[in-house]
């Protein structure tokens, strides 16, 4: 994006040309190649470009949109759009992350009170990365733990009293 709109780079000629004279901030491509963007300087809208490259407002937020990222194909995040913002809906300077279902355009805040909800990215293993003032936070799906081992083993017969037993899960657990 530039101060006059969206530019395209031609690697053969090594020159930029104007795609459209609509000023935007963050740009992101949906899995089907459709271009979405956060408008700028009025940063509260998320637009999508139709087949004729005309912008259509898809979402409106009460605060400034900073970054867009689509869930990657083949992950549990497929069909979702993540939108980061630096100012919460109540006007405070706390960043938050919204998740949007692309089929219905319904949205829900999934992370709030951040120090700076700046750049958001998704990964091929189904995680969401979001930059903060001094760190990058990782969000992953919450899945219940699975018992992968126990001592004594399942169905074992042991003499009582049994002093202790252990259970091992497929993910780290809080003590």
C-alpha positions as CSV (number, residue, x, y, z in Angstrom):
1,X,0.0,0.0,0.0
2,X,1.1,3.6,-0.6
3,X,-0.1,7.1,0.1
4,X,-2.1,7.0,-3.1
5,X,-3.6,3.5,-3.0
6,X,-2.5,-0.1,-3.6
7,X,0.5,-0.7,-5.9
8,X,1.5,-3.8,-7.8
9,X,5.1,-4.8,-8.4
10,X,6.1,-6.3,-11.7
11,X,9.3,-8.4,-11.2
12,X,10.1,-8.4,-14.9
13,X,10.1,-4.7,-15.4
14,X,11.0,-4.0,-11.7
15,X,8.4,-1.2,-11.6
16,X,5.3,-0.5,-9.6
17,X,1.9,0.3,-11.1
18,X,-1.4,1.4,-9.5
19,X,-3.8,-1.4,-8.7
20,X,-6.5,0.9,-7.3
21,X,-6.6,4.4,-5.8
22,X,-7.9,3.3,-2.4
23,X,-5.8,4.0,0.6
24,X,-5.3,1.0,2.9
25,X,-3.1,-0.2,5.7
26,X,-2.9,-4.0,6.3
27,X,-3.4,-6.3,3.3
28,X,-4.2,-10.0,3.3
29,X,-5.2,-12.6,0.8
30,X,-8.0,-15.0,1.5
31,X,-7.4,-18.7,0.5
32,X,-9.2,-18.2,-2.8
33,X,-6.9,-15.2,-3.7
34,X,-9.4,-12.5,-2.8
35,X,-7.7,-9.4,-1.5
36,X,-8.9,-7.9,1.8
37,X,-7.6,-4.7,3.5
38,X,-8.0,-2.4,6.4
39,X,-8.9,1.1,5.2
40,X,-6.7,4.1,5.9
41,X,-6.8,6.8,7.3
42,X,-10.3,5.9,8.5
43,X,-9.0,2.6,9.9
44,X,-12.2,1.1,11.3
45,X,-13.3,-0.7,8.1
46,X,-12.2,-3.9,6.6
47,X,-12.8,-4.1,2.8
48,X,-12.7,-6.8,0.2
49,X,-12.1,-6.3,-3.5
50,X,-14.6,-8.0,-5.8
51,X,-13.9,-9.6,-9.2
52,X,-13.9,-6.1,-10.8
53,X,-11.4,-4.9,-8.1
54,X,-14.0,-2.7,-6.5
55,X,-13.8,-2.3,-2.7
56,X,-16.7,-3.5,-0.6
57,X,-17.0,-2.8,3.1
58,X,-17.2,-6.2,4.8
59,X,-16.7,-5.3,8.5
60,X,-16.8,-2.1,10.6
61,X,-15.1,-1.7,14.0
62,X,-15.4,1.0,16.6
63,X,-11.6,1.3,16.8
64,X,-8.7,1.3,14.4
65,X,-7.8,-2.0,12.6
66,X,-4.1,-2.7,12.5
67,X,-3.6,-6.1,10.9
68,X,-5.5,-8.9,9.2
69,X,-4.7,-12.6,8.8
70,X,-6.6,-15.5,7.5
71,X,-6.5,-19.0,9.0
72,X,-4.5,-21.2,6.7
73,X,-6.1,-23.9,4.6
74,X,-6.1,-27.3,6.1
75,X,-6.0,-26.1,9.7
76,X,-8.8,-25.7,12.3
77,X,-8.5,-21.9,11.6
78,X,-9.6,-22.2,7.9
79,X,-12.5,-20.0,7.2
80,X,-11.6,-17.5,9.9
81,X,-10.2,-14.0,9.7
82,X,-8.2,-12.5,12.6
83,X,-8.3,-8.7,13.1
84,X,-5.9,-7.0,15.5
85,X,-6.6,-3.5,17.0
86,X,-4.6,-1.2,19.2
87,X,-7.5,0.4,21.0
88,X,-10.2,-1.6,22.7
89,X,-13.9,-1.1,22.0
90,X,-14.2,1.1,25.2
91,X,-11.6,3.5,23.8
92,X,-8.8,2.5,26.2
93,X,-5.3,2.1,24.8
94,X,-5.4,-1.7,25.2
95,X,-5.1,-3.9,22.1
96,X,-7.4,-6.8,21.3
97,X,-7.8,-9.5,18.7
98,X,-11.1,-10.3,17.1
99,X,-12.0,-13.5,15.2
100,X,-14.4,-13.4,12.3
101,X,-16.3,-16.3,10.8
102,X,-16.1,-15.7,7.0
103,X,-19.3,-17.6,6.3
104,X,-21.5,-15.4,8.6
105,X,-19.2,-12.4,9.3
106,X,-20.0,-12.9,13.0
107,X,-17.1,-11.7,15.2
108,X,-15.9,-12.4,18.7
109,X,-13.1,-10.9,20.7
110,X,-10.7,-13.7,21.6
111,X,-7.9,-11.7,23.3
112,X,-8.2,-8.5,25.1
113,X,-6.2,-6.0,27.2
114,X,-3.0,-6.5,25.2
115,X,-0.3,-3.9,25.3
116,X,-0.4,-3.4,21.5
117,X,-2.5,-5.5,19.2
118,X,-0.3,-4.9,16.1
119,X,0.7,-7.5,13.6
120,X,-1.2,-10.8,13.5
121,X,-0.1,-13.9,11.5
122,X,-1.4,-17.5,11.3
123,X,0.7,-20.7,11.0
124,X,0.4,-23.9,9.1
125,X,0.0,-25.8,12.4
126,X,-3.1,-23.8,13.4
127,X,-1.6,-21.2,15.7
128,X,-2.2,-17.4,15.8
129,X,0.8,-15.1,16.4
130,X,0.2,-11.5,17.5
131,X,2.9,-9.0,18.3
132,X,2.7,-6.9,21.5
133,X,4.9,-4.1,22.7
134,X,7.8,-6.3,23.8
135,X,6.8,-9.9,22.8
136,X,4.9,-12.1,20.4
137,X,2.0,-14.0,21.9
138,X,1.0,-17.4,20.6
139,X,-2.6,-18.5,20.6
140,X,-3.5,-22.2,20.0
141,X,-6.6,-24.2,20.2
142,X,-7.6,-25.5,23.6
143,X,-7.9,-29.3,23.5
144,X,-8.4,-31.6,26.4
145,X,-5.3,-33.6,27.5
146,X,-5.1,-37.4,26.6
147,X,-3.6,-39.9,29.0
148,X,-0.7,-41.6,27.2
149,X,0.7,-43.6,30.1
150,X,0.2,-44.5,33.8
151,X,2.0,-46.4,36.4
152,X,0.6,-48.8,37.4
153,X,-0.7,-49.5,33.9
154,X,-4.4,-49.6,33.1
155,X,-6.1,-52.8,34.3
156,X,-3.0,-53.8,36.4
157,X,-3.5,-55.5,39.7
158,X,-1.4,-54.1,42.6
159,X,-1.1,-54.9,46.2
160,X,-2.4,-52.3,48.6
161,X,-1.4,-50.0,50.1
162,X,-0.2,-48.3,47.0
163,X,2.2,-45.4,47.9
164,X,1.8,-43.4,44.7
165,X,0.9,-43.6,41.0
166,X,1.8,-41.5,38.0
167,X,-0.2,-40.3,35.0
168,X,1.5,-39.0,31.9
169,X,-0.5,-36.7,29.5
170,X,0.2,-35.7,25.9
171,X,0.8,-32.1,26.9
172,X,2.4,-30.3,29.8
173,X,0.1,-29.9,32.8
174,X,0.3,-27.4,35.7
175,X,1.5,-29.0,39.0
